[in-house]
Amino acid sequence: MNDFDYLGEGEVYLDAACQSLRPRHVIDAINKYYTDHNSCGERVKYKWGIETDEKVEDTRAKVLKFLKLSPRKYTVSFTLNTTYGINLILSQLKADKFKKVITTEIEHNSPFLATIAFSERTGLPREVVKRNEDGSISIDSCNFADAVVAMNCASNFDGRKLLNIKDVIKAVHKAGGIIIIDAAQAMAHSVDILRGMEPDAICFSAHKLYAPSLGVIVWRDELMDDMVQGFVGGGMVDDVEESAYVLSATGKEHRYTRFESGLQAWGEIVGLGAALDWLNELPKKDWQNLKNNYTELFDFLSSSDKVHLVNHEANPTISFYVDGLDSHLLGTALSRENIMARTGYFCVHYYLDHVLGMPPLVRFSLGLHNRPEDVDKVKKVMEKIIY
Ligand SMILES: Cc1ncc(COP(=O)(O)O)c(C=O)c1O
């Protein structure tokens, strides 16, 4: 079966960094939840609820397995998206445990703004550190002492990766800090960089991972010691009195409730489990196809002197602008040809606009749904528009 058989002839979707297309397997799993066992998880004793509970627990286990993290050390909680996850953590951290907050210059607004808000709330100073061209950090130039650190391990405009992630985590921990990794872009196509890494939290968006719209926080159990619970509600208490409550999440099995107040997106959680199964079983040729496609597109764009690439190397996410051509107009022209690409600063205003001084850009972000003929078409249309 073609997992993306709903794509129309000539429709070229190049916005996978925002939301991946969902394979049939995932869509079927969500539909099955709604038609076969539509029920609330974790509260319901009838059989539909039991099936939902089993599938939700499976998804938690699959997320940890996908990341090669131990359930003895880490807990998986579901939320709305990456942004929500990062904010949920930062807004509940105890200020008196830390001396500063650190982020990096190439961040999406998601950690970038959340670290500004954290600094404003706590009065702690904030530092924005540089990333090298290859995405790594020069650790020697950073002072991580008692710092809260939040940074991505793959960027959303050129896919550059935090190549020395292991050493960064080690350095932060050695200095008494904690580190939250924004894995929004890494999970789908660069998860290898993250596997087995042990930061204090990993936040990602399932909607960039061939799964439904959903956020995930994977967190080290000790993180709770640094937090004061301030976002509370149904599903997380054992007892409630007139002016007090007892949180239920004392044992390991219920620890995930600490970030899950209120009803969750059960169908989406089930869909994430299906997406992880699908990714785990994907034949090598599909990964090779993705690589061929983005390499060909990168080589094509690199060969034109009118095109200015932000990327230093081929990657599923490629950003650029074209001499004398407004990127938004180019995006509209591409759309007329049924090519769906993003234009602007992709929520990386600070780095792309203020540090690099780039004009608004075009972003082609490819995914496993792209076919070789998509690349042929983009090349043909770009040639027609540019020359
Ligand atoms: C690197 C990175 N971080 C965070 C986000 C925010 O993701 P969401 O909007 O799903 O919260 C994005 C979204 O594109 C991203 O690419």
The ligand as an ORCA input file, in Angstrom:
! r2SCAN-3c Opt
* xyz 0 1
  C      12.779     23.428     16.399
  C      11.352     23.720     16.753
  N      11.025     23.936     18.033
  C       9.773     24.175     18.417
  C       8.759     24.220     17.504
  C       7.372     24.485     17.983
  O       6.566     23.391     17.691
  P       5.008     23.480     18.031
  O       4.486     24.622     17.252
  O       4.487     22.162     17.583
  O       4.901     23.721     19.467
  C       9.031     24.038     16.155
  C       7.966     24.143     15.143
  O       8.190     24.243     13.969
  C      10.362     23.767     15.775
  O      10.669     23.541     14.496
*
